[in-house]
Amino acid sequence: MEKFRFLPHTADAMFQAFGRTLEEAFANAALAVCQLMWKPEKVKPAREKVVEVNGRDLKQLLVAFLEEILFLFETDDFILAKVEDIQIERQESPPGYQLRAKFRGNRIKDEDEIFGDVKAITYNEMEIKETPEGVSLQVVVDI
């Protein structure tokens, strides 16, 4: 299954991410965000960061999750290689969703090539769809 694909967009970057499950689609969306700034497959996954975010709905959860990549990059020089053990649970009180995951990556090294800058994750044109094959996400990021 294709993990993600970039789509044409006039000013920003837009992608679709896919997965057999919601969790897999979220993890592939994280890789798409990274791909706009560095090559995640070239990052040695030597460090682990546990991520926990909440959202009133799945769109807010997705934005919060993807913004963790930007936050860790800006505050800890952490670049993501892969997402592991992602779990999304519906919460009763307060109503909404909670996501827990492990980010595997490393601190930026001299040999790492940072070639792009994602400023923010947006709600613009965001879609979360269940299909017969699984889940499809569409995200626009401000670059």
C-alpha positions as CSV (number, residue, x, y, z in Angstrom):
1,M,0.0,0.0,0.0
2,E,1.2,3.5,-0.9
3,K,2.1,5.4,2.4
4,F,1.6,8.9,1.1
5,R,1.5,11.1,-2.0
6,F,2.0,14.8,-2.5
7,L,-0.6,16.7,-4.4
8,P,-0.3,20.0,-6.3
9,H,-1.1,23.1,-4.3
10,T,-0.7,26.8,-5.2
11,A,1.0,28.2,-2.1
12,D,1.5,25.5,0.5
13,A,2.2,21.7,0.4
14,M,-0.6,19.2,0.4
15,F,-0.5,15.4,0.8
16,Q,-2.6,12.4,1.2
17,A,-1.6,9.7,3.7
18,F,-3.0,6.2,3.7
19,G,-3.2,3.2,6.0
20,R,-5.1,0.0,6.7
21,T,-6.0,1.6,10.1
22,L,-6.4,5.1,11.4
23,E,-3.1,4.6,13.4
24,E,-1.2,3.6,10.3
25,A,-2.5,6.6,8.3
26,F,-1.5,9.0,11.1
27,A,2.0,7.4,11.1
28,N,2.3,7.8,7.4
29,A,1.1,11.4,7.6
30,A,4.0,12.0,10.0
31,L,6.5,10.6,7.5
32,A,5.0,12.9,4.8
33,V,5.5,16.0,7.0
34,C,9.1,14.9,7.6
35,Q,9.7,14.3,3.9
36,L,9.1,18.0,3.3
37,M,12.1,18.9,5.6
38,W,14.5,15.9,5.6
39,K,14.7,12.2,4.5
40,P,13.3,10.2,7.4
41,E,14.7,7.0,5.9
42,K,18.3,8.4,6.3
43,V,17.8,9.3,10.0
44,K,19.3,6.8,12.5
45,P,16.5,6.0,15.0
46,A,18.8,6.2,18.0
47,R,16.5,8.2,20.3
48,E,13.0,7.8,21.5
49,K,10.4,10.4,22.4
50,V,7.0,9.4,23.8
51,V,4.3,11.6,22.4
52,E,0.8,12.1,23.9
53,V,-1.8,14.4,22.4
54,N,-5.5,15.0,22.7
55,G,-8.2,16.4,20.4
56,R,-11.9,17.1,20.5
57,D,-12.2,15.3,17.2
58,L,-9.9,13.4,14.8
59,K,-8.9,16.5,12.8
60,Q,-7.8,18.3,16.0
61,L,-6.0,15.2,17.1
62,L,-4.2,14.9,13.7
63,V,-3.0,18.6,13.9
64,A,-1.8,18.2,17.4
65,F,0.1,15.0,16.5
66,L,1.8,16.4,13.4
67,E,2.7,19.6,15.3
68,E,4.6,17.5,17.8
69,I,7.1,16.8,14.9
70,L,7.6,20.6,14.4
71,F,7.8,21.3,18.2
72,L,10.5,18.6,18.8
73,F,12.4,19.8,15.7
74,E,12.4,23.4,16.9
75,T,13.0,22.8,20.7
76,D,15.2,19.7,20.8
77,D,16.8,19.5,17.3
78,F,15.0,16.1,17.0
79,I,14.4,14.7,13.6
80,L,12.0,11.9,13.2
81,A,12.8,8.6,11.4
82,K,9.7,6.6,12.2
83,V,6.6,6.3,14.4
84,E,6.0,3.2,16.5
85,D,3.4,1.8,18.9
86,I,0.8,4.4,17.9
87,Q,-2.6,4.1,19.7
88,I,-5.7,6.2,19.2
89,E,-8.4,5.9,21.8
90,R,-11.8,7.6,22.0
91,Q,-12.2,9.3,25.4
92,E,-15.6,9.7,27.2
93,S,-14.6,12.4,29.7
94,P,-13.7,14.9,28.5
95,P,-15.1,13.8,25.1
96,G,-12.6,13.4,22.3
97,Y,-9.6,11.4,21.4
98,Q,-6.2,10.6,22.8
99,L,-3.1,9.5,20.9
100,R,0.0,7.9,22.3
101,A,3.0,7.0,20.2
102,K,6.8,6.6,20.2
103,F,8.8,8.8,17.9
104,R,12.1,7.2,16.9
105,G,14.8,9.5,15.5
106,N,17.9,11.5,16.5
107,R,19.3,14.9,17.2
108,I,20.3,16.8,14.1
109,K,23.9,15.9,13.1
110,D,26.2,17.7,10.7
111,E,25.7,15.1,8.0
112,D,21.9,15.4,8.1
113,E,20.4,17.5,5.3
114,I,17.6,19.8,6.3
115,F,16.2,21.1,3.0
116,G,12.7,22.5,3.9
117,D,10.7,24.2,6.5
118,V,7.1,23.4,7.6
119,K,5.8,26.4,9.5
120,A,2.4,25.0,10.6
121,I,-0.1,22.2,10.1
122,T,-3.5,23.7,8.9
123,Y,-7.1,22.6,8.9
124,N,-7.4,24.0,5.3
125,E,-8.8,21.2,3.0
126,M,-8.2,18.6,5.7
127,E,-10.1,15.3,5.2
128,I,-10.2,12.1,7.1
129,K,-12.0,9.4,5.1
130,E,-12.6,5.7,5.7
131,T,-12.5,3.7,2.4
132,P,-13.0,0.0,1.7
133,E,-9.1,-0.3,1.6
134,G,-8.6,1.6,4.9
135,V,-8.2,5.2,5.9
136,S,-7.2,8.2,3.8
137,L,-6.0,11.6,5.2
138,Q,-5.5,14.8,3.4
139,V,-3.5,17.6,4.9
140,V,-2.2,21.0,3.9
141,V,0.9,22.4,5.6
142,D,2.1,26.0,5.6
143,I,5.7,26.1,4.2
